[in-house]
Structure formats: C-alpha cells, structure tokens
Amino acid sequence: MTEQELDQFRQQLEEVKATYLETLRISIESAKGEELDQTRVGRLSRMDAIQSQAIVRTANRRIQEDLKNVEFALKRIKSGTYGWCQSCGGDIPTARLRAIPYALKCIECANRDG
C-alpha cells in the first residue's frame, strides 16, 4: 500500500471517528432528558420508552465497538501493520478497506470466522 493510500485511509478513519464520537455525544445527551415518570405516563408508554432506551443502548454499544476498531486501525497505520488480516496475516483487499476502513480480516477469514 502506498503512503498516499495510507494517508487517505487515515483521513477516512479520522472522519469516521469524529462522526462516531459526535453520534455518541448526542445520543448520551438526549438520553439524559428521558426519565420515566411512572405517575405521568401509562403502562404502554412506559414499555415503549423502555424498549426505545434498550435500542439506543444497543446502538451505542455497537458504535463504541466500531470506534475501538477505528482507533485500532489508526494504531495499525502508525505501526505499519494496517491492511493485514488479523487471522491469516494476508492482505486485506483495498476495495474492502475502502468500504470498511477498520476491517480486521480479509473477506475469506471474515466469512469463515463469522
């Protein structure tokens, strides 16, 4: 991989990181205002609110997981190991990295390992 390609991936990863951080900030901030007042809402409304909160928590966990992968990819760029499959050690195709710049595995290993 060329230095120019690495710089492009670094920039893309930094943009993804900034987007994830902003999304988490907004999500956490908006969740602070949502308290369940059991005296003001009915049982079904409370159930809907609880379900919505669970969905938001799950989405936030996924974003946090992806954010860790983005940060790991940035470290791998610095260490010179970016673009190598974490399972087989082979190259991760550039097309895959363009689609998922924080991919840890080549397509074959990702399909095999799940």
C-alpha positions as CSV (number, residue, x, y, z in Angstrom):
1,M,0.0,0.0,0.0
2,T,1.4,3.4,-0.9
3,E,1.9,6.3,1.5
4,Q,-0.8,8.2,-0.4
5,E,-3.3,5.4,0.1
6,L,-2.4,5.2,3.8
7,D,-2.9,8.9,4.2
8,Q,-6.4,8.6,2.5
9,F,-7.3,5.8,4.9
10,R,-6.0,7.7,7.9
11,Q,-8.1,10.7,6.9
12,Q,-11.2,8.5,6.3
13,L,-10.7,6.8,9.7
14,E,-10.4,10.2,11.5
15,E,-13.6,11.3,9.8
16,V,-15.4,8.1,10.9
17,K,-14.0,8.5,14.4
18,A,-15.3,12.1,14.6
19,T,-18.7,11.1,13.4
20,Y,-19.0,8.2,15.9
21,L,-17.9,10.4,18.8
22,E,-20.4,13.1,17.8
23,T,-23.2,10.5,17.5
24,L,-22.4,9.1,20.9
25,R,-22.3,12.5,22.4
26,I,-25.7,13.4,21.0
27,S,-27.2,10.0,22.0
28,I,-25.9,10.2,25.6
29,E,-27.0,13.9,25.9
30,S,-30.5,13.1,24.6
31,A,-30.9,10.1,26.9
32,K,-30.2,12.3,30.0
33,G,-33.5,14.1,29.4
34,E,-35.6,10.9,29.1
35,E,-36.6,9.8,32.5
36,L,-39.5,7.5,33.0
37,D,-42.1,9.3,35.2
38,Q,-44.3,6.5,36.2
39,T,-47.0,8.8,37.5
40,R,-47.4,10.7,34.3
41,V,-47.4,8.0,31.6
42,G,-49.4,4.9,31.1
43,R,-48.0,1.3,31.2
44,L,-47.8,1.0,27.4
45,S,-46.0,4.3,27.0
46,R,-43.5,3.2,29.7
47,M,-43.0,-0.1,27.9
48,D,-42.4,1.8,24.6
49,A,-39.9,4.1,26.4
50,I,-38.1,1.2,28.0
51,Q,-37.8,-0.5,24.6
52,S,-36.6,2.7,23.0
53,Q,-33.9,3.0,25.6
54,A,-32.8,-0.6,25.1
55,I,-32.5,0.0,21.4
56,V,-30.4,3.2,22.0
57,R,-28.1,1.4,24.4
58,T,-27.6,-1.4,21.9
59,A,-26.8,1.0,19.1
60,N,-24.4,2.9,21.4
61,R,-22.6,-0.3,22.3
62,R,-22.2,-1.1,18.6
63,I,-20.9,2.4,17.9
64,Q,-18.4,2.1,20.8
65,E,-17.2,-1.3,19.4
66,D,-16.7,0.2,15.9
67,L,-15.0,3.2,17.5
68,K,-12.5,0.8,19.2
69,N,-11.9,-0.8,15.8
70,V,-11.3,2.6,14.2
71,E,-8.8,3.5,16.9
72,F,-7.1,0.2,16.5
73,A,-6.9,0.7,12.7
74,L,-5.3,4.1,13.3
75,K,-2.7,2.5,15.6
76,R,-2.0,-0.2,12.9
77,I,-1.4,2.6,10.3
78,K,1.2,4.0,12.7
79,S,2.8,0.7,13.3
80,G,2.9,-0.3,9.6
81,T,0.5,-3.3,10.0
82,Y,-2.6,-1.7,8.5
83,G,-4.3,-3.8,5.8
84,W,-3.1,-7.1,7.1
85,C,-5.7,-9.7,8.1
86,Q,-5.7,-10.4,11.9
87,S,-6.5,-14.1,11.2
88,C,-4.3,-15.3,8.3
89,G,-1.8,-12.4,8.1
90,G,-2.6,-11.9,4.4
91,D,-3.5,-8.6,2.7
92,I,-7.0,-7.2,3.2
93,P,-8.1,-6.1,-0.3
94,T,-8.1,-2.3,-0.8
95,A,-11.7,-2.5,-2.0
96,R,-12.7,-4.0,1.4
97,L,-10.8,-1.3,3.2
98,R,-12.5,1.4,1.2
99,A,-15.8,0.0,2.3
100,I,-14.8,-0.7,5.9
101,P,-11.6,1.1,6.6
102,Y,-11.4,-0.5,10.1
103,A,-11.8,-4.1,8.8
104,L,-9.7,-6.5,10.8
105,K,-9.9,-9.5,8.5
106,C,-9.9,-10.3,4.8
107,I,-13.2,-11.4,3.3
108,E,-12.3,-15.1,3.4
109,C,-11.4,-15.1,7.1
110,A,-14.4,-12.8,8.0
111,N,-16.8,-15.3,6.3
112,R,-15.1,-18.3,7.9
113,D,-14.8,-16.8,11.4
114,G,-18.1,-15.1,11.4
